[in-house]
Amino acid sequence: MWAVLDAVRYLVGSGIKWRALPGDFPPWGRVYAFFLRWRAQVLVGGFHDRLRDRVRQRAGRDAQPTAGVTDSQSVKADAVAGADSRGFDGGKLVNGRKRQGVVDTPGLLLGVRVTAADVGDRSAAHVLLAQVADVHHRPALVWADGRPHRQPDSGPTGSRTGSLIEYCLTALCLVLPIVKRSDDSRGCVVLPTWWIVERFFAHLMRTRRLARDFERHITSAEAMLYWSVILLMTRRLARSRPQRG
């Protein structure tokens, strides 16, 4: 079993194809079968959540978070991604998929949702924040992005910024402050708390399997995101392990 886990971690980190797994690992078909089984039974998410609780406790924090940050990332999709699960993000000029994520203040993943890139951020946030509030009962504050140049969403949920804030407060008991971004001549300006989620997306792009969306199904794309964060957390736990002798 540990050899299968190492094989999946190697594939996600190096970005190779399933059939290109080195011979030191079990046969690629067996590893892929375990990946599909864990994905179907939502075992990857449970494994990820237990690791996140351990990382938070090792850092002296409560296992359950009380605050988070949400944002989205649009990435190009490979040709295997079907037309029904991809779209064109006009703001970022990306034809592919969008990753909407919520992270806690240490930058660990609380929830993620992969959609077509043409789905509005606020429309996706309606569903994702409800999922996060249902799983993590303690979050009371989640910062969200507010880009002054972006037009309000007019998707099927009718989710404008004001209605999203009201929905979170009344239905989820969740305060949703909007981080304002001002367009000025100073170039890149680091916003308080916002670097947390940007650092999270930077980690995803350093995971070579996630540099683009190479997955045929959205469920596999979401599973790969969890595996990427598992790589990050296992490294943190290894570095914080007490030294013997």
C-alpha positions as CSV (number, residue, x, y, z in Angstrom):
1,M,0.0,0.0,0.0
2,W,2.8,2.4,0.8
3,A,4.3,1.8,-2.6
4,V,1.0,2.8,-4.2
5,L,0.9,6.0,-2.2
6,D,4.5,6.8,-3.2
7,A,3.6,6.1,-6.8
8,V,0.7,8.6,-6.8
9,R,2.8,11.2,-5.0
10,Y,5.5,10.8,-7.6
11,L,3.1,11.1,-10.5
12,V,1.5,14.3,-9.1
13,G,4.8,15.9,-8.2
14,S,6.7,15.1,-11.4
15,G,3.7,15.5,-13.8
16,I,4.3,12.3,-15.8
17,K,1.7,10.1,-17.5
18,W,0.2,7.1,-15.7
19,R,1.9,4.7,-18.1
20,A,5.3,6.4,-17.5
21,L,5.5,5.4,-13.9
22,P,9.1,4.0,-13.2
23,G,9.5,0.2,-12.8
24,D,10.4,0.7,-9.1
25,F,6.7,1.3,-8.4
26,P,3.8,-1.2,-8.8
27,P,2.4,-1.6,-12.3
28,W,0.7,1.6,-13.4
29,G,-2.7,-0.1,-13.9
30,R,-2.8,-1.2,-10.3
31,V,-1.8,2.3,-9.1
32,Y,-4.4,3.9,-11.3
33,A,-7.1,1.5,-10.1
34,F,-6.3,2.5,-6.5
35,F,-6.5,6.1,-7.5
36,L,-10.0,5.7,-9.0
37,R,-11.2,3.7,-6.0
38,W,-10.0,6.3,-3.5
39,R,-11.5,9.0,-5.7
40,A,-14.9,7.2,-5.9
41,Q,-15.0,6.6,-2.1
42,V,-13.9,10.1,-1.3
43,L,-11.0,8.6,0.7
44,V,-8.5,11.1,-0.6
45,G,-10.4,14.0,1.0
46,G,-10.7,12.2,4.3
47,F,-6.9,11.4,4.3
48,H,-6.2,15.0,3.5
49,D,-8.4,16.3,6.3
50,R,-6.7,14.1,8.9
51,L,-3.3,15.3,7.8
52,R,-4.5,19.0,7.9
53,D,-5.7,18.5,11.5
54,R,-2.3,17.1,12.4
55,V,-0.4,19.9,10.8
56,R,-2.5,22.5,12.5
57,Q,-2.1,20.8,15.9
58,R,1.6,20.4,15.4
59,A,1.8,24.2,14.8
60,G,-0.1,24.8,18.1
61,R,-3.5,25.6,16.5
62,D,-6.9,24.1,17.0
63,A,-7.7,21.3,14.6
64,Q,-10.8,23.1,13.3
65,P,-10.2,26.5,11.6
66,T,-12.1,29.6,12.4
67,A,-11.2,31.8,9.4
68,G,-10.2,31.4,5.8
69,V,-9.6,33.0,2.4
70,T,-11.2,32.2,-0.9
71,D,-10.2,32.9,-4.5
72,S,-10.1,31.2,-7.9
73,Q,-7.4,30.2,-10.5
74,S,-8.0,29.6,-14.2
75,V,-5.7,27.2,-15.9
76,K,-5.5,25.8,-19.4
77,A,-7.1,22.4,-20.0
78,D,-5.6,19.6,-22.0
79,A,-7.3,18.2,-25.1
80,V,-8.7,15.3,-23.1
81,A,-11.0,17.6,-21.1
82,G,-14.4,17.5,-22.6
83,A,-16.2,20.5,-24.0
84,D,-18.9,20.2,-21.3
85,S,-16.3,20.7,-18.5
86,R,-14.2,23.5,-20.0
87,G,-14.9,27.1,-21.0
88,F,-13.2,30.5,-21.7
89,D,-12.4,32.9,-19.0
90,G,-12.7,36.3,-20.7
91,G,-11.0,38.2,-17.8
92,K,-7.8,36.1,-17.8
93,L,-8.0,34.9,-21.5
94,V,-7.8,31.2,-20.5
95,N,-9.6,28.4,-22.2
96,G,-9.8,25.6,-19.7
97,R,-11.0,25.1,-16.1
98,K,-11.3,27.2,-12.9
99,R,-10.2,26.1,-9.5
100,Q,-12.2,27.7,-6.7
101,G,-10.6,27.1,-3.3
102,V,-10.9,28.0,0.3
103,V,-7.8,27.9,2.5
104,D,-7.3,28.5,6.2
105,T,-4.9,31.1,7.6
106,P,-1.8,28.8,7.5
107,G,-2.7,28.2,3.8
108,L,-4.1,24.7,4.0
109,L,-7.0,23.6,1.9
110,L,-10.5,23.6,3.4
111,G,-12.5,23.0,0.2
112,V,-12.1,23.1,-3.5
113,R,-14.4,23.0,-6.5
114,V,-13.3,22.7,-10.2
115,T,-15.6,24.1,-12.9
116,A,-15.4,25.3,-16.4
117,A,-13.4,28.5,-16.7
118,D,-16.4,30.6,-17.8
119,V,-18.3,30.0,-14.5
120,G,-18.3,33.2,-12.4
121,D,-16.4,33.3,-9.2
122,R,-19.4,34.3,-7.1
123,S,-21.6,31.6,-8.7
124,A,-19.0,28.9,-7.8
125,A,-18.5,30.5,-4.3
126,H,-22.2,29.9,-3.5
127,V,-21.8,26.2,-3.7
128,L,-18.2,26.0,-2.3
129,L,-18.8,28.1,0.8
130,A,-21.9,26.0,1.6
131,Q,-19.8,22.8,1.4
132,V,-17.1,24.3,3.6
133,A,-19.6,25.5,6.2
134,D,-21.2,22.1,6.2
135,V,-18.0,20.2,6.8
136,H,-16.2,22.7,9.0
137,H,-18.7,24.1,11.5
138,R,-16.4,26.6,13.2
139,P,-15.4,29.0,10.4
140,A,-17.0,32.4,11.0
141,L,-14.9,34.6,8.7
142,V,-13.8,34.1,5.1
143,W,-12.1,36.8,3.1
144,A,-13.1,37.1,-0.6
145,D,-11.7,38.9,-3.5
146,G,-13.3,42.1,-4.8
147,R,-12.0,43.3,-8.2
148,P,-13.4,46.7,-9.1
149,H,-13.0,46.0,-12.9
150,R,-15.0,42.8,-12.8
151,Q,-18.7,42.9,-13.9
152,P,-21.2,41.3,-11.4
153,D,-22.1,37.7,-12.2
154,S,-25.4,37.1,-13.8
155,G,-25.4,33.3,-13.7
156,P,-28.2,30.9,-12.8
157,T,-27.9,31.7,-9.1
158,G,-28.2,35.4,-9.6
159,S,-25.1,35.8,-7.4
160,R,-24.0,39.4,-7.1
161,T,-21.5,40.5,-4.5
162,G,-24.2,41.9,-2.2
163,S,-26.4,38.8,-2.4
164,L,-23.4,36.5,-1.8
165,I,-22.6,38.4,1.4
166,E,-26.2,38.3,2.5
167,Y,-26.5,34.6,1.7
168,C,-23.4,33.7,3.7
169,L,-24.5,35.7,6.7
170,T,-28.1,34.5,6.8
171,A,-27.8,30.9,5.5
172,L,-24.3,30.0,6.6
173,C,-23.7,32.3,9.6
174,L,-20.5,33.3,7.9
175,V,-19.1,36.8,7.6
176,L,-17.6,37.4,4.1
177,P,-15.4,40.6,4.0
178,I,-14.5,41.7,0.5
179,V,-10.9,42.6,0.0
180,K,-10.8,45.7,-2.3
181,R,-8.1,46.0,-4.9
182,S,-7.3,49.5,-6.1
183,D,-5.8,50.1,-9.5
184,D,-2.8,52.3,-9.0
185,S,0.6,52.9,-10.5
186,R,2.5,51.1,-7.8
187,G,2.4,47.8,-9.6
188,C,2.0,44.7,-7.5
189,V,0.8,45.6,-4.0
190,V,0.7,42.9,-1.3
191,L,-2.7,42.9,0.4
192,P,-3.0,41.8,4.0
193,T,-4.1,38.1,4.3
194,W,-4.4,37.9,0.5
195,W,-0.9,36.5,0.1
196,I,-2.0,33.3,1.9
197,V,-4.3,32.1,-0.9
198,E,-1.9,33.4,-3.6
199,R,0.9,31.3,-2.1
200,F,-1.5,28.3,-2.1
201,F,-2.1,28.7,-5.8
202,A,1.6,29.2,-6.4
203,H,2.2,25.8,-4.7
204,L,-0.3,24.2,-7.1
205,M,1.6,25.5,-10.1
206,R,4.8,24.1,-8.7
207,T,3.2,20.7,-8.7
208,R,3.9,19.7,-12.3
209,R,0.7,17.6,-12.8
210,L,-1.3,20.8,-12.0
211,A,0.6,23.2,-14.3
212,R,-2.3,22.5,-16.6
213,D,-5.5,20.5,-16.2
214,F,-4.6,17.1,-17.7
215,E,-7.7,15.2,-16.3
216,R,-10.5,13.9,-18.3
217,H,-13.1,14.2,-15.5
218,I,-13.6,17.0,-13.0
219,T,-13.6,14.6,-10.1
220,S,-10.1,13.5,-11.0
221,A,-9.0,17.1,-11.2
222,E,-10.3,17.8,-7.7
223,A,-8.6,14.7,-6.4
224,M,-5.3,15.8,-7.9
225,L,-5.6,19.1,-6.0
226,Y,-6.0,17.2,-2.8
227,W,-2.9,15.1,-3.6
228,S,-0.9,18.2,-4.2
229,V,-1.7,19.6,-0.8
230,I,-1.0,16.2,0.8
231,L,2.5,16.5,-0.7
232,L,2.8,19.9,1.0
233,M,1.6,18.7,4.4
234,T,3.7,15.6,4.5
235,R,6.8,17.7,3.9
236,R,5.8,20.1,6.7
237,L,5.3,17.2,9.1
238,A,8.6,15.7,8.1
239,R,10.4,19.0,8.8
240,S,8.7,19.4,12.1
241,R,9.4,15.9,13.4
242,P,11.6,15.9,16.5
243,Q,15.2,14.8,15.9
244,R,16.4,11.7,17.6
245,G,19.6,11.5,19.6
